Amino acid sequence: MPKRSFSIREGQPLLDIVSYGRGGLREPGGRLTPAQLEQIQRTVRRTPEAVVKVLPRASSDLKAAGKHLDYIGRKGKLELETDDGELLSGRVGKDLLLDWDLDIDAVRRQATLAATKGREPPKLVHKLMFSMPPGTPPDKVLGAVRHFAREEFWGQHRYAFVLHTDEPHPHVHLMLKAVDEQGVRLNIKKATLRHWRSEFARNLRVLGVKANATERAVRGESRTAKKDGIYRARLRGDSNYVRAQADAVAAELLKGNARVEPGKRTLGETRRQVENGWRSIGSLLTKDGHYDLANDVQRFVDRLPVAKTERERIADELLNKAREQKPRSIGVTR
């Protein structure tokens, strides 16, 4: 089956910080574009970041896909909105997937063939989640996803989505048919997600919500994104993965032999490139007369947090907790 993938400037982000020492996407004459200036301003002023995730599990089985639709619809308590604007209530997962005319027999044959070659079965659907930080108006998040989905998928891929407000950060679950109406399978790449984040943030801004979409490293963040299951378990305080990590680091600290992680050097090199890129941008801004924004960039670089690996962050948290729990000495009055 043919695959369709997005081609967005060869996958390059709008604001490619690291490349600015060697040149980047600019206007004739070497000036930064108005869109780049706006994104620089949003980034250095820490505008809230839009989040788009692809949930990886249980996407290649029709029954599992139907259960997911019922789950995000809270078993009929929430209305699902479809690509044709229809609002569906009740447990409609199975019926909706049948309405999408998925060729289950053909998919099963491909799955069998793929399994014999040691590959995973092809996905029937893509499960996406769009979210914003606490305090963002939920109706704006829903509206932005509605506009985004119509621009990106309408007339090509069938989809359904629903807003969740049962957690501090408002988020929208969207299920997308993996194969479009012409029989072409959507191939989601890093450039695809980058484009989706950018467009989700743009649609939020159209609705009056401050939103940005930049790479973690560009913002000076070294914390890696966790899989959705791990992330949610951590919020609940019952993540086995996080607990195992903490136990391993604690054992190293007790033995006094905390090891240097192989990725530490790479992390440091990435940070160096990011800082140099921001300084190059600061020089361009000064040259073009954007002095206030150049000063904001310099302050942003000066305040970047120290780049740390996951184990280093866990070690710091454990040591801080140990200091807080240490009994205070009792003074003796004579």
Phi and psi restraints in degrees (value plus and minus 20) as a CYANA .aco file:
   2 PRO   PHI     -85.9   -45.9
   2 PRO   PSI     132.4   172.4
   3 LYS   PHI    -135.3   -95.3
   3 LYS   PSI     124.3   164.3
   4 ARG   PHI    -133.4   -93.4
   4 ARG   PSI     107.3   147.3
   5 SER   PHI    -149.4  -109.4
   5 SER   PSI     134.2   174.2
   6 PHE   PHI     -98.9   -58.9
   6 PHE   PSI     123.5   163.5
   7 SER   PHI    -139.9   -99.9
   7 SER   PSI      76.9   116.9
   8 ILE   PHI    -137.1   -97.1
   8 ILE   PSI      78.4   118.4
   9 ARG   PHI      27.9    67.9
   9 ARG   PSI      25.0    65.0
  10 GLU   PHI      36.3    76.3
  10 GLU   PSI       7.3    47.3
  11 GLY   PHI      63.5   103.5
  11 GLY   PSI     -12.8    27.2
  12 GLN   PHI    -101.9   -61.9
  12 GLN   PSI     118.8   158.8
  13 PRO   PHI     -91.6   -51.6
  13 PRO   PSI     141.2   181.2
  14 LEU   PHI     -79.7   -39.7
  14 LEU   PSI     -59.9   -19.9
  15 LEU   PHI    -138.0   -98.0
  15 LEU   PSI      72.5   112.5
  16 ASP   PHI    -112.7   -72.7
  16 ASP   PSI      69.8   109.8
  17 ILE   PHI     -80.1   -40.1
  17 ILE   PSI     -69.6   -29.6
  18 VAL   PHI     -81.1   -41.1
  18 VAL   PSI     -53.6   -13.6
  19 SER   PHI     -99.1   -59.1
  19 SER   PSI     -26.4    13.6
  20 TYR   PHI     -88.9   -48.9
  20 TYR   PSI     -38.6     1.4
  21 GLY   PHI     -89.6   -49.6
  21 GLY   PSI     -39.7     0.3
  22 ARG   PHI    -135.7   -95.7
  22 ARG   PSI     -14.8    25.2
  23 GLY   PHI      82.4   122.4
  23 GLY   PSI     131.5   171.5
  24 GLY   PHI    -171.0  -131.0
  24 GLY   PSI    -184.3  -144.3
  25 LEU   PHI     -95.1   -55.1
  25 LEU   PSI      89.9   129.9
  26 ARG   PHI    -157.5  -117.5
  26 ARG   PSI     152.6   192.6
  27 GLU   PHI     -96.3   -56.3
  27 GLU   PSI     144.5   184.5
  28 PRO   PHI     -74.7   -34.7
  28 PRO   PSI     116.8   156.8
  29 GLY   PHI      74.9   114.9
  29 GLY   PSI     -21.1    18.9
  30 GLY   PHI      67.0   107.0
  30 GLY   PSI     -14.5    25.5
  31 ARG   PHI     -99.6   -59.6
  31 ARG   PSI     130.1   170.1
  32 LEU   PHI     -90.7   -50.7
  32 LEU   PSI     124.6   164.6
  33 THR   PHI     -95.0   -55.0
  33 THR   PSI     138.0   178.0
  34 PRO   PHI     -76.2   -36.2
  34 PRO   PSI     -58.8   -18.8
  35 ALA   PHI     -83.9   -43.9
  35 ALA   PSI     -58.5   -18.5
  36 GLN   PHI     -88.0   -48.0
  36 GLN   PSI     -59.9   -19.9
  37 LEU   PHI     -80.4   -40.4
  37 LEU   PSI     -62.0   -22.0
  38 GLU   PHI     -85.0   -45.0
  38 GLU   PSI     -60.6   -20.6
  39 GLN   PHI     -90.6   -50.6
  39 GLN   PSI     -56.0   -16.0
  40 ILE   PHI     -79.0   -39.0
  40 ILE   PSI     -66.4   -26.4
  41 GLN   PHI     -80.5   -40.5
  41 GLN   PSI     -65.8   -25.8
  42 ARG   PHI     -82.6   -42.6
  42 ARG   PSI     -59.7   -19.7
  43 THR   PHI     -90.3   -50.3
  43 THR   PSI     -69.0   -29.0
  44 VAL   PHI     -91.2   -51.2
  44 VAL   PSI     -39.7     0.3
  45 ARG   PHI    -117.0   -77.0
  45 ARG   PSI      -8.8    31.2
  46 ARG   PHI      37.1    77.1
  46 ARG   PSI      27.9    67.9
  47 THR   PHI     -83.7   -43.7
  47 THR   PSI     119.4   159.4
  48 PRO   PHI     -72.5   -32.5
  48 PRO   PSI     118.8   158.8
  49 GLU   PHI    -112.5   -72.5
  49 GLU   PSI     112.9   152.9
  50 ALA   PHI     -96.6   -56.6
  50 ALA   PSI     125.2   165.2
  51 VAL   PHI    -143.2  -103.2
  51 VAL   PSI     112.4   152.4
  52 VAL   PHI    -149.7  -109.7
  52 VAL   PSI     103.9   143.9
  53 LYS   PHI    -142.3  -102.3
  53 LYS   PSI     129.1   169.1
  54 VAL   PHI    -127.0   -87.0
  54 VAL   PSI      98.4   138.4
  55 LEU   PHI    -103.7   -63.7
  55 LEU   PSI      99.7   139.7
  56 PRO   PHI    -103.5   -63.5
  56 PRO   PSI     -43.3    -3.3
  57 ARG   PHI    -106.5   -66.5
  57 ARG   PSI     131.3   171.3
  58 ALA   PHI      32.7    72.7
  58 ALA   PSI      33.7    73.7
  59 SER   PHI    -136.6   -96.6
  59 SER   PSI     -23.1    16.9
  60 SER   PHI    -131.0   -91.0
  60 SER   PSI      -9.1    30.9
  61 ASP   PHI    -145.8  -105.8
  61 ASP   PSI     109.9   149.9
  62 LEU   PHI     -80.6   -40.6
  62 LEU   PSI     -63.8   -23.8
  63 LYS   PHI     -83.1   -43.1
  63 LYS   PSI     -63.2   -23.2
  64 ALA   PHI     -85.3   -45.3
  64 ALA   PSI     -58.4   -18.4
  65 ALA   PHI     -83.8   -43.8
  65 ALA   PSI     -60.4   -20.4
  66 GLY   PHI     -83.9   -43.9
  66 GLY   PSI     -60.6   -20.6
  67 LYS   PHI     -83.3   -43.3
  67 LYS   PSI     -56.9   -16.9
  68 HIS   PHI     -85.6   -45.6
  68 HIS   PSI     -60.0   -20.0
  69 LEU   PHI     -82.2   -42.2
  69 LEU   PSI     -60.9   -20.9
  70 ASP   PHI     -87.5   -47.5
  70 ASP   PSI     -54.6   -14.6
  71 TYR   PHI     -86.5   -46.5
  71 TYR   PSI     -69.2   -29.2
  72 ILE   PHI     -90.2   -50.2
  72 ILE   PSI     -42.3    -2.3
  73 GLY   PHI    -106.2   -66.2
  73 GLY   PSI     -13.3    26.7
  74 ARG   PHI      32.2    72.2
  74 ARG   PSI      26.6    66.6
  75 LYS   PHI      34.8    74.8
  75 LYS   PSI      22.2    62.2
  76 GLY   PHI      76.0   116.0
  76 GLY   PSI     -26.0    14.0
  77 LYS   PHI     -99.0   -59.0
  77 LYS   PSI     -44.9    -4.9
  78 LEU   PHI    -131.9   -91.9
  78 LEU   PSI     127.9   167.9
  79 GLU   PHI    -104.5   -64.5
  79 GLU   PSI     113.2   153.2
  80 LEU   PHI    -111.1   -71.1
  80 LEU   PSI     113.6   153.6
  81 GLU   PHI    -122.7   -82.7
  81 GLU   PSI     110.4   150.4
  82 THR   PHI    -120.4   -80.4
  82 THR   PSI     155.0   195.0
  83 ASP   PHI     -84.5   -44.5
  83 ASP   PSI     -43.8    -3.8
  84 ASP   PHI    -113.4   -73.4
  84 ASP   PSI      -9.3    30.7
  85 GLY   PHI      65.0   105.0
  85 GLY   PSI     -16.8    23.2
  86 GLU   PHI     -98.7   -58.7
  86 GLU   PSI     121.0   161.0
  87 LEU   PHI    -122.3   -82.3
  87 LEU   PSI     101.8   141.8
  88 LEU   PHI    -132.1   -92.1
  88 LEU   PSI     112.5   152.5
  89 SER   PHI    -138.4   -98.4
  89 SER   PSI     140.3   180.3
  90 GLY   PHI      69.3   109.3
  90 GLY   PSI    -198.2  -158.2
  91 ARG   PHI    -105.4   -65.4
  91 ARG   PSI      69.7   109.7
  92 VAL   PHI    -128.9   -88.9
  92 VAL   PSI     -12.5    27.5
  93 GLY   PHI     -74.2   -34.2
  93 GLY   PSI     -72.2   -32.2
  94 LYS   PHI     -83.0   -43.0
  94 LYS   PSI     -66.0   -26.0
  95 ASP   PHI     -84.7   -44.7
  95 ASP   PSI     -57.5   -17.5
  96 LEU   PHI     -86.0   -46.0
  96 LEU   PSI     -63.0   -23.0
  97 LEU   PHI     -84.7   -44.7
  97 LEU   PSI     -55.8   -15.8
  98 LEU   PHI     -86.7   -46.7
  98 LEU   PSI     -55.5   -15.5
  99 ASP   PHI     -86.6   -46.6
  99 ASP   PSI     -45.1    -5.1
 100 TRP   PHI     -97.4   -57.4
 100 TRP   PSI     -23.1    16.9
 101 ASP   PHI      36.9    76.9
 101 ASP   PSI      25.9    65.9
 102 LEU   PHI     -89.2   -49.2
 102 LEU   PSI     109.1   149.1
 103 ASP   PHI    -102.8   -62.8
 103 ASP   PSI      61.8   101.8
 104 ILE   PHI     -83.0   -43.0
 104 ILE   PSI     -60.1   -20.1
 105 ASP   PHI     -81.1   -41.1
 105 ASP   PSI     -63.8   -23.8
 106 ALA   PHI     -85.9   -45.9
 106 ALA   PSI     -59.5   -19.5
 107 VAL   PHI     -85.4   -45.4
 107 VAL   PSI     -59.1   -19.1
 108 ARG   PHI     -84.9   -44.9
 108 ARG   PSI     -58.4   -18.4
 109 ARG   PHI     -84.7   -44.7
 109 ARG   PSI     -60.4   -20.4
 110 GLN   PHI     -86.5   -46.5
 110 GLN   PSI     -57.9   -17.9
 111 ALA   PHI     -83.4   -43.4
 111 ALA   PSI     -61.5   -21.5
 112 THR   PHI     -83.0   -43.0
 112 THR   PSI     -63.6   -23.6
 113 LEU   PHI     -83.8   -43.8
 113 LEU   PSI     -63.9   -23.9
 114 ALA   PHI     -84.3   -44.3
 114 ALA   PSI     -59.3   -19.3
 115 ALA   PHI     -83.2   -43.2
 115 ALA   PSI     -56.6   -16.6
 116 THR   PHI     -88.6   -48.6
 116 THR   PSI     -41.4    -1.4
 117 LYS   PHI    -117.7   -77.7
 117 LYS   PSI      -9.8    30.2
 118 GLY   PHI      57.3    97.3
 118 GLY   PSI      -3.7    36.3
 119 ARG   PHI    -124.3   -84.3
 119 ARG   PSI     137.8   177.8
 120 GLU   PHI     -93.3   -53.3
 120 GLU   PSI     130.1   170.1
 121 PRO   PHI     -80.4   -40.4
 121 PRO   PSI     126.8   166.8
 122 PRO   PHI     -86.5   -46.5
 122 PRO   PSI     130.2   170.2
 123 LYS   PHI     -96.0   -56.0
 123 LYS   PSI     120.2   160.2
 124 LEU   PHI     -99.9   -59.9
 124 LEU   PSI     -56.9   -16.9
 125 VAL   PHI    -159.3  -119.3
 125 VAL   PSI     141.7   181.7
 126 HIS   PHI    -131.4   -91.4
 126 HIS   PSI     110.9   150.9
 127 LYS   PHI    -125.4   -85.4
 127 LYS   PSI      92.2   132.2
 128 LEU   PHI    -131.3   -91.3
 128 LEU   PSI     132.5   172.5
 129 MET   PHI    -155.9  -115.9
 129 MET   PSI     110.4   150.4
 130 PHE   PHI    -135.0   -95.0
 130 PHE   PSI     107.6   147.6
 131 SER   PHI    -163.6  -123.6
 131 SER   PSI     142.1   182.1
 132 MET   PHI    -158.4  -118.4
 132 MET   PSI     142.1   182.1
 133 PRO   PHI     -84.0   -44.0
 133 PRO   PSI     140.7   180.7
 134 PRO   PHI     -73.7   -33.7
 134 PRO   PSI     123.3   163.3
 135 GLY   PHI      79.3   119.3
 135 GLY   PSI     -36.3     3.7
 136 THR   PHI     -93.2   -53.2
 136 THR   PSI     111.9   151.9
 137 PRO   PHI     -77.9   -37.9
 137 PRO   PSI     100.8   140.8
 138 PRO   PHI     -78.0   -38.0
 138 PRO   PSI     -57.1   -17.1
 139 ASP   PHI     -86.1   -46.1
 139 ASP   PSI     -48.2    -8.2
 140 LYS   PHI     -92.4   -52.4
 140 LYS   PSI     -58.4   -18.4
 141 VAL   PHI     -82.8   -42.8
 141 VAL   PSI     -64.8   -24.8
 142 LEU   PHI     -81.8   -41.8
 142 LEU   PSI     -64.9   -24.9
 143 GLY   PHI     -83.1   -43.1
 143 GLY   PSI     -59.3   -19.3
 144 ALA   PHI     -85.6   -45.6
 144 ALA   PSI     -60.7   -20.7
 145 VAL   PHI     -87.1   -47.1
 145 VAL   PSI     -59.5   -19.5
 146 ARG   PHI     -79.3   -39.3
 146 ARG   PSI     -67.1   -27.1
 147 HIS   PHI     -87.1   -47.1
 147 HIS   PSI     -62.5   -22.5
 148 PHE   PHI     -78.6   -38.6
 148 PHE   PSI     -69.7   -29.7
 149 ALA   PHI     -82.6   -42.6
 149 ALA   PSI     -58.8   -18.8
 150 ARG   PHI     -85.9   -45.9
 150 ARG   PSI     -59.8   -19.8
 151 GLU   PHI     -89.7   -49.7
 151 GLU   PSI     -57.5   -17.5
 152 GLU   PHI    -110.5   -70.5
 152 GLU   PSI     -54.9   -14.9
 153 PHE   PHI    -142.4  -102.4
 153 PHE   PSI     -38.8     1.2
 154 TRP   PHI     -80.7   -40.7
 154 TRP   PSI     114.6   154.6
 155 GLY   PHI      62.5   102.5
 155 GLY   PSI     -26.1    13.9
 156 GLN   PHI    -138.5   -98.5
 156 GLN   PSI     -76.4   -36.4
 157 HIS   PHI    -137.1   -97.1
 157 HIS   PSI     117.1   157.1
 158 ARG   PHI     -94.8   -54.8
 158 ARG   PSI     125.9   165.9
 159 TYR   PHI    -176.4  -136.4
 159 TYR   PSI     143.6   183.6
 160 ALA   PHI    -167.8  -127.8
 160 ALA   PSI     127.5   167.5
 161 PHE   PHI    -166.5  -126.5
 161 PHE   PSI     143.2   183.2
 162 VAL   PHI    -174.8  -134.8
 162 VAL   PSI     125.1   165.1
 163 LEU   PHI    -110.2   -70.2
 163 LEU   PSI     117.2   157.2
 164 HIS   PHI    -136.3   -96.3
 164 HIS   PSI     112.2   152.2
 165 THR   PHI    -146.1  -106.1
 165 THR   PSI      -2.0    38.0
 166 ASP   PHI    -106.1   -66.1
 166 ASP   PSI     -16.7    23.3
 167 GLU   PHI    -146.2  -106.2
 167 GLU   PSI     141.6   181.6
 168 PRO   PHI     -76.9   -36.9
 168 PRO   PSI     -57.1   -17.1
 169 HIS   PHI    -114.3   -74.3
 169 HIS   PSI      98.2   138.2
 170 PRO   PHI     -85.3   -45.3
 170 PRO   PSI     117.3   157.3
 171 HIS   PHI    -167.7  -127.7
 171 HIS   PSI     135.9   175.9
 172 VAL   PHI    -141.2  -101.2
 172 VAL   PSI     109.1   149.1
 173 HIS   PHI    -113.3   -73.3
 173 HIS   PSI     112.9   152.9
 174 LEU   PHI    -150.8  -110.8
 174 LEU   PSI     105.2   145.2
 175 MET   PHI    -123.3   -83.3
 175 MET   PSI     110.0   150.0
 176 LEU   PHI    -142.1  -102.1
 176 LEU   PSI     110.5   150.5
 177 LYS   PHI     -85.4   -45.4
 177 LYS   PSI     108.1   148.1
 178 ALA   PHI     -89.8   -49.8
 178 ALA   PSI     -49.8    -9.8
 179 VAL   PHI    -125.4   -85.4
 179 VAL   PSI     110.7   150.7
 180 ASP   PHI    -100.4   -60.4
 180 ASP   PSI    -198.2  -158.2
 181 GLU   PHI     -89.4   -49.4
 181 GLU   PSI     -33.8     6.2
 182 GLN   PHI    -118.8   -78.8
 182 GLN   PSI     -15.2    24.8
 183 GLY   PHI      65.4   105.4
 183 GLY   PSI      -6.5    33.5
 184 VAL   PHI    -117.3   -77.3
 184 VAL   PSI     110.9   150.9
 185 ARG   PHI    -103.7   -63.7
 185 ARG   PSI     114.0   154.0
 186 LEU   PHI     -97.1   -57.1
 186 LEU   PSI     107.2   147.2
 187 ASN   PHI    -128.3   -88.3
 187 ASN   PSI      89.1   129.1
 188 ILE   PHI    -106.7   -66.7
 188 ILE   PSI      98.1   138.1
 189 LYS   PHI    -134.3   -94.3
 189 LYS   PSI     155.8   195.8
 190 LYS   PHI     -80.1   -40.1
 190 LYS   PSI     -59.6   -19.6
 191 ALA   PHI     -83.9   -43.9
 191 ALA   PSI     -53.5   -13.5
 192 THR   PHI     -83.5   -43.5
 192 THR   PSI     -68.6   -28.6
 193 LEU   PHI     -83.7   -43.7
 193 LEU   PSI     -58.7   -18.7
 194 ARG   PHI     -81.3   -41.3
 194 ARG   PSI     -64.1   -24.1
 195 HIS   PHI     -84.1   -44.1
 195 HIS   PSI     -63.7   -23.7
 196 TRP   PHI     -82.3   -42.3
 196 TRP   PSI     -62.7   -22.7
 197 ARG   PHI     -80.7   -40.7
 197 ARG   PSI     -64.9   -24.9
 198 SER   PHI     -81.4   -41.4
 198 SER   PSI     -62.4   -22.4
 199 GLU   PHI     -93.1   -53.1
 199 GLU   PSI     -55.3   -15.3
 200 PHE   PHI     -82.2   -42.2
 200 PHE   PSI     -65.8   -25.8
 201 ALA   PHI     -83.7   -43.7
 201 ALA   PSI     -60.4   -20.4
 202 ARG   PHI     -82.6   -42.6
 202 ARG   PSI     -62.5   -22.5
 203 ASN   PHI     -85.9   -45.9
 203 ASN   PSI     -53.3   -13.3
 204 LEU   PHI     -84.9   -44.9
 204 LEU   PSI     -62.6   -22.6
 205 ARG   PHI     -84.8   -44.8
 205 ARG   PSI     -56.0   -16.0
 206 VAL   PHI     -79.3   -39.3
 206 VAL   PSI     -52.7   -12.7
 207 LEU   PHI    -109.5   -69.5
 207 LEU   PSI     -12.2    27.8
 208 GLY   PHI      69.5   109.5
 208 GLY   PSI      -6.9    33.1
 209 VAL   PHI    -121.6   -81.6
 209 VAL   PSI     108.6   148.6
 210 LYS   PHI     -89.5   -49.5
 210 LYS   PSI     101.4   141.4
 211 ALA   PHI    -172.1  -132.1
 211 ALA   PSI     125.0   165.0
 212 ASN   PHI    -153.5  -113.5
 212 ASN   PSI     146.5   186.5
 213 ALA   PHI    -168.2  -128.2
 213 ALA   PSI      74.0   114.0
 214 THR   PHI    -150.3  -110.3
 214 THR   PSI     144.8   184.8
 215 GLU   PHI     -91.6   -51.6
 215 GLU   PSI     130.4   170.4
 216 ARG   PHI     -78.6   -38.6
 216 ARG   PSI     -66.3   -26.3
 217 ALA   PHI     -81.2   -41.2
 217 ALA   PSI     -55.8   -15.8
 218 VAL   PHI     -82.9   -42.9
 218 VAL   PSI     -53.0   -13.0
 219 ARG   PHI    -106.8   -66.8
 219 ARG   PSI     -18.2    21.8
 220 GLY   PHI      60.9   100.9
 220 GLY   PSI      -0.6    39.4
 221 GLU   PHI    -119.6   -79.6
 221 GLU   PSI     108.1   148.1
 222 SER   PHI    -126.6   -86.6
 222 SER   PSI     -25.3    14.7
 223 ARG   PHI     -91.0   -51.0
 223 ARG   PSI     107.3   147.3
 224 THR   PHI    -101.3   -61.3
 224 THR   PSI     131.0   171.0
 225 ALA   PHI     -93.1   -53.1
 225 ALA   PSI     114.0   154.0
 226 LYS   PHI    -110.8   -70.8
 226 LYS   PSI     131.8   171.8
 227 LYS   PHI     -79.5   -39.5
 227 LYS   PSI     131.4   171.4
 228 ASP   PHI     -76.8   -36.8
 228 ASP   PSI     -61.1   -21.1
 229 GLY   PHI     -83.4   -43.4
 229 GLY   PSI     -62.5   -22.5
 230 ILE   PHI     -85.5   -45.5
 230 ILE   PSI     -62.7   -22.7
 231 TYR   PHI     -80.1   -40.1
 231 TYR   PSI     -67.2   -27.2
 232 ARG   PHI     -88.2   -48.2
 232 ARG   PSI     -57.7   -17.7
 233 ALA   PHI     -85.0   -45.0
 233 ALA   PSI     -56.8   -16.8
 234 ARG   PHI     -85.1   -45.1
 234 ARG   PSI     -60.1   -20.1
 235 LEU   PHI     -80.3   -40.3
 235 LEU   PSI     -56.3   -16.3
 236 ARG   PHI     -99.3   -59.3
 236 ARG   PSI     -33.6     6.4
 237 GLY   PHI      60.9   100.9
 237 GLY   PSI      -0.6    39.4
 238 ASP   PHI    -151.6  -111.6
 238 ASP   PSI      20.3    60.3
 239 SER   PHI    -107.1   -67.1
 239 SER   PSI      95.9   135.9
 240 ASN   PHI     -84.3   -44.3
 240 ASN   PSI     -56.0   -16.0
 241 TYR   PHI     -82.7   -42.7
 241 TYR   PSI     -69.5   -29.5
 242 VAL   PHI     -84.9   -44.9
 242 VAL   PSI     -59.6   -19.6
 243 ARG   PHI     -83.7   -43.7
 243 ARG   PSI     -60.7   -20.7
 244 ALA   PHI     -85.1   -45.1
 244 ALA   PSI     -60.1   -20.1
 245 GLN   PHI     -81.4   -41.4
 245 GLN   PSI     -65.8   -25.8
 246 ALA   PHI     -83.2   -43.2
 246 ALA   PSI     -61.2   -21.2
 247 ASP   PHI     -82.9   -42.9
 247 ASP   PSI     -61.0   -21.0
 248 ALA   PHI     -85.7   -45.7
 248 ALA   PSI     -63.1   -23.1
 249 VAL   PHI     -88.0   -48.0
 249 VAL   PSI     -59.8   -19.8
 250 ALA   PHI     -80.8   -40.8
 250 ALA   PSI     -61.1   -21.1
 251 ALA   PHI     -82.6   -42.6
 251 ALA   PSI     -59.5   -19.5
 252 GLU   PHI     -85.2   -45.2
 252 GLU   PSI     -61.9   -21.9
 253 LEU   PHI     -84.5   -44.5
 253 LEU   PSI     -59.9   -19.9
 254 LEU   PHI     -84.3   -44.3
 254 LEU   PSI     -55.1   -15.1
 255 LYS   PHI    -102.1   -62.1
 255 LYS   PSI     -31.7     8.3
 256 GLY   PHI      52.3    92.3
 256 GLY   PSI       3.8    43.8
 257 ASN   PHI    -150.0  -110.0
 257 ASN   PSI      28.3    68.3
 258 ALA   PHI     -79.7   -39.7
 258 ALA   PSI     101.8   141.8
 259 ARG   PHI    -106.2   -66.2
 259 ARG   PSI     136.5   176.5
 260 VAL   PHI    -105.9   -65.9
 260 VAL   PSI     105.8   145.8
 261 GLU   PHI     -95.6   -55.6
 261 GLU   PSI     124.7   164.7
 262 PRO   PHI     -77.7   -37.7
 262 PRO   PSI     -51.9   -11.9
 263 GLY   PHI     -99.5   -59.5
 263 GLY   PSI     -23.3    16.7
 264 LYS   PHI     -82.8   -42.8
 264 LYS   PSI     -62.0   -22.0
 265 ARG   PHI     -85.1   -45.1
 265 ARG   PSI     -63.2   -23.2
 266 THR   PHI     -82.5   -42.5
 266 THR   PSI     -61.2   -21.2
 267 LEU   PHI     -80.4   -40.4
 267 LEU   PSI     -63.8   -23.8
 268 GLY   PHI     -85.6   -45.6
 268 GLY   PSI     -58.8   -18.8
 269 GLU   PHI     -87.5   -47.5
 269 GLU   PSI     -60.3   -20.3
 270 THR   PHI     -81.7   -41.7
 270 THR   PSI     -63.7   -23.7
 271 ARG   PHI     -81.7   -41.7
 271 ARG   PSI     -61.1   -21.1
 272 ARG   PHI     -81.3   -41.3
 272 ARG   PSI     -63.8   -23.8
 273 GLN   PHI     -84.6   -44.6
 273 GLN   PSI     -59.9   -19.9
 274 VAL   PHI     -84.6   -44.6
 274 VAL   PSI     -65.8   -25.8
 275 GLU   PHI     -82.7   -42.7
 275 GLU   PSI     -62.7   -22.7
 276 ASN   PHI     -83.2   -43.2
 276 ASN   PSI     -58.7   -18.7
 277 GLY   PHI     -82.9   -42.9
 277 GLY   PSI     -64.6   -24.6
 278 TRP   PHI     -83.5   -43.5
 278 TRP   PSI     -58.4   -18.4
 279 ARG   PHI     -85.9   -45.9
 279 ARG   PSI     -56.6   -16.6
 280 SER   PHI     -83.7   -43.7
 280 SER   PSI     -60.1   -20.1
 281 ILE   PHI     -85.3   -45.3
 281 ILE   PSI     -60.6   -20.6
 282 GLY   PHI     -78.6   -38.6
 282 GLY   PSI     -60.1   -20.1
 283 SER   PHI     -85.9   -45.9
 283 SER   PSI     -61.1   -21.1
 284 LEU   PHI     -82.4   -42.4
 284 LEU   PSI     -61.5   -21.5
 285 LEU   PHI     -83.8   -43.8
 285 LEU   PSI     -62.2   -22.2
 286 THR   PHI     -83.6   -43.6
 286 THR   PSI     -63.2   -23.2
 287 LYS   PHI     -80.5   -40.5
 287 LYS   PSI     -57.2   -17.2
 288 ASP   PHI    -106.7   -66.7
 288 ASP   PSI     -19.1    20.9
 289 GLY   PHI      68.0   108.0
 289 GLY   PSI      -8.6    31.4
 290 HIS   PHI    -111.4   -71.4
 290 HIS   PSI      48.3    88.3
 291 TYR   PHI     -87.6   -47.6
 291 TYR   PSI     -61.4   -21.4
 292 ASP   PHI     -83.4   -43.4
 292 ASP   PSI     -63.1   -23.1
 293 LEU   PHI     -88.3   -48.3
 293 LEU   PSI     -55.1   -15.1
 294 ALA   PHI     -82.4   -42.4
 294 ALA   PSI     -59.8   -19.8
 295 ASN   PHI     -86.0   -46.0
 295 ASN   PSI     -58.2   -18.2
 296 ASP   PHI     -82.5   -42.5
 296 ASP   PSI     -59.3   -19.3
 297 VAL   PHI     -83.7   -43.7
 297 VAL   PSI     -63.4   -23.4
 298 GLN   PHI     -82.9   -42.9
 298 GLN   PSI     -62.9   -22.9
 299 ARG   PHI     -84.1   -44.1
 299 ARG   PSI     -58.0   -18.0
 300 PHE   PHI     -80.7   -40.7
 300 PHE   PSI     -66.0   -26.0
 301 VAL   PHI     -84.8   -44.8
 301 VAL   PSI     -61.5   -21.5
 302 ASP   PHI     -83.1   -43.1
 302 ASP   PSI     -48.1    -8.1
 303 ARG   PHI    -121.1   -81.1
 303 ARG   PSI     -12.3    27.7
 304 LEU   PHI     -81.5   -41.5
 304 LEU   PSI     113.3   153.3
 305 PRO   PHI     -87.2   -47.2
 305 PRO   PSI     135.6   175.6
 306 VAL   PHI     -81.6   -41.6
 306 VAL   PSI     114.3   154.3
 307 ALA   PHI     -94.1   -54.1
 307 ALA   PSI     100.7   140.7
 308 LYS   PHI    -150.4  -110.4
 308 LYS   PSI     128.2   168.2
 309 THR   PHI     -97.5   -57.5
 309 THR   PSI     149.5   189.5
 310 GLU   PHI     -79.6   -39.6
 310 GLU   PSI     -63.2   -23.2
 311 ARG   PHI     -84.8   -44.8
 311 ARG   PSI     -57.8   -17.8
 312 GLU   PHI     -85.2   -45.2
 312 GLU   PSI     -58.9   -18.9
 313 ARG   PHI     -86.4   -46.4
 313 ARG   PSI     -62.1   -22.1
 314 ILE   PHI     -83.1   -43.1
 314 ILE   PSI     -62.4   -22.4
 315 ALA   PHI     -80.6   -40.6
 315 ALA   PSI     -62.6   -22.6
 316 ASP   PHI     -82.2   -42.2
 316 ASP   PSI     -62.8   -22.8
 317 GLU   PHI     -82.7   -42.7
 317 GLU   PSI     -62.9   -22.9
 318 LEU   PHI     -85.7   -45.7
 318 LEU   PSI     -62.3   -22.3
 319 LEU   PHI     -86.7   -46.7
 319 LEU   PSI     -58.8   -18.8
 320 ASN   PHI     -84.9   -44.9
 320 ASN   PSI     -61.1   -21.1
 321 LYS   PHI     -84.5   -44.5
 321 LYS   PSI     -58.2   -18.2
 322 ALA   PHI     -84.1   -44.1
 322 ALA   PSI     -59.8   -19.8
 323 ARG   PHI     -86.2   -46.2
 323 ARG   PSI     -59.5   -19.5
 324 GLU   PHI     -86.6   -46.6
 324 GLU   PSI     -53.3   -13.3
 325 GLN   PHI    -107.3   -67.3
 325 GLN   PSI     -27.8    12.2
 326 LYS   PHI     -85.8   -45.8
 326 LYS   PSI     107.8   147.8
 327 PRO   PHI     -80.9   -40.9
 327 PRO   PSI     116.6   156.6
 328 ARG   PHI     -96.6   -56.6
 328 ARG   PSI     122.2   162.2
 329 SER   PHI     -90.2   -50.2
 329 SER   PSI     120.9   160.9
 330 ILE   PHI    -116.1   -76.1
 330 ILE   PSI     101.6   141.6
 331 GLY   PHI     -94.4   -54.4
 331 GLY   PSI     126.6   166.6
 332 VAL   PHI    -131.3   -91.3
 332 VAL   PSI     103.9   143.9
 333 THR   PHI    -116.1   -76.1
 333 THR   PSI     107.5   147.5
